[in-house]
């Protein structure tokens, strides 16, 4: 992906014959189509934010595509601290902090384990290591549903079913295939001479990992971080299955707020809650830019 | 490369002090234990466990009373399951065709050396960063009959205008499709764009020298050359579609009319964790596995066809 960017960058410089005209029919078609497509992509974000800034009377009489006449942040406040799920009326903030509590350790544990796996797979091959890796990759295609109940039993036997640690283990397990692949591919590009030199100097498994591999692969750790933060934050199924209601992540609580409200629906509060839930992955996405693309591209090229 | 290292290390080791085979690389093996446990216990063990227990009459708790194919017979006699499968087939085919065709066309447009490519890509890909729950709830709001698109067009004066896909069993899947395509097409576009950029510039030069029109070059030369990209995309998108769950929960909860937008993953969840009929849940999830294998095995065969994987 990086190479592509460089190539595209090189193309912008003046080169070859002077272009005849920029406003050709072809260009109008091309940019016109792209702009129409972009409107389709941006529309939901626009509607979501605009609705969340309107008062309920304005939502009822107004046009959902129109910007608010009178901007109010009341829906945001209400979504964050007062919206009800069942009997609890302490808003989405609880779900937010639960998601933070779930995401932070899950991301750290899953990346730590997967990076060591990738390292062992490249530099410390042992009998059968590639077989386990192949199973892992094929396992990532198996529907989660088939493994849900056995994992419930395992976690129950370990006494951590329904707890934070149970969910962290689940995220580590299901994040492992893609992350291991990511790290394995990256480590295989580090020259083996470095590894050999360190071996000659007497460094062991962990010594080489911490002193050579880790410092040399910070970019791939960032890619893994982006992948995992968005993936775990957006998870719904594991949150429902493996936690109890007071530990529900933000996505689950959001769905409960919007889809099971009794009485009058407050669409502006619902949209404010939706924006709030989408905010973390969106910030990660817009800040990370090309690295996000690199992460999903690495995920796509399995095997 | 690595195997020679291992051999060298092994030789040194055995010269100094003879050690048992399995203790060689012992820290690597210990470090890889989580991976081995995940692969063997969860992925292989968990799958086999569920398949085995799908032949029992487990209700609230799993039990070993084997009843042959009873659960499967009951499964295929349940109208809700039949509807789920039909929905998944329809939704799957539609969204595969549309994501791949639209993704490819967008990638071709993006590949015309356009300005602001990064901006366009950022806009097309951002929905992919959002969860299906957020996606579903936004589109549920836009498709709301009173305040959404239908309401707006009626306010403009076209009072008989009807666009309410989510509340009509006939059209609910199209509603899901609109949201699903919005979320996933940007991702497919990125894969396709990477594929297009991987094609040798000389191919284009040769086509230009021969005077072949651009569209014909795409259809006759580029698409056949991108076959691996298309296949990988299809496999990734298809295995995602079979898991489809969150989007339906957020947009319709399986309705309207109770069953109109049910999908298999929902059936599995409801029977396993709500209706306390584990056997049905296990049988249904085994069917899901089977459908993935139908997608996966031909692909693995094409991709690795006899060669060693990895």
Interface residues (C-beta under 8 A of the other chain):
Chain A: X1 X4 X7 X8 X11 X12 X30 X31 X33 X34 X37 X38 X40 X41 X42 X43 X44 X45 X47 X48 X51 X59 X60 X63 X64 X65 X113 X116 X117 X119 X120 X121 X122 X123 X124 X125 X126 X129 X130 X132 X133 X134 X135 X136 X138 X139 X141 X142 X143 X144 X145 X146 X147 X148 X149 X150 X151 X153 X154 X172 X173 X176 X180 X192 X195 X196 X199 X204 X205 X206 X230 X233 X234 X235 X236 X237 X240 X241 X251 X254 X255 X258 X259 X267 X270 X271 X274 X277 X278 X281 X282 X284 X285 X286 X289 X290 X292 X293 X296 X297 X300 X301 X302 X303
Chain B: X1 X2 X3 X5 X6 X9 X24 X25 X27 X28 X29 X31 X32 X34 X35 X36 X38 X39 X40 X41 X42 X43 X44 X45 X46 X47 X49 X50 X51 X53 X62 X106 X109 X110 X112 X113 X114 X115 X117 X118 X120 X121 X122 X123 X124 X125 X126 X127 X128 X129 X130 X131 X132 X133 X134 X135 X137 X138 X139 X140 X141 X142 X144 X147 X148 X151 X152 X155 X182 X186 X187 X190 X191 X194 X197 X232 X233 X235 X236 X239 X242 X243 X245 X246 X249 X250 X253 X265 X268 X269 X272 X273 X278 X281 X282 X284 X285 X286 X288 X289 X292 X296 X300 X303 X304 X309 X310
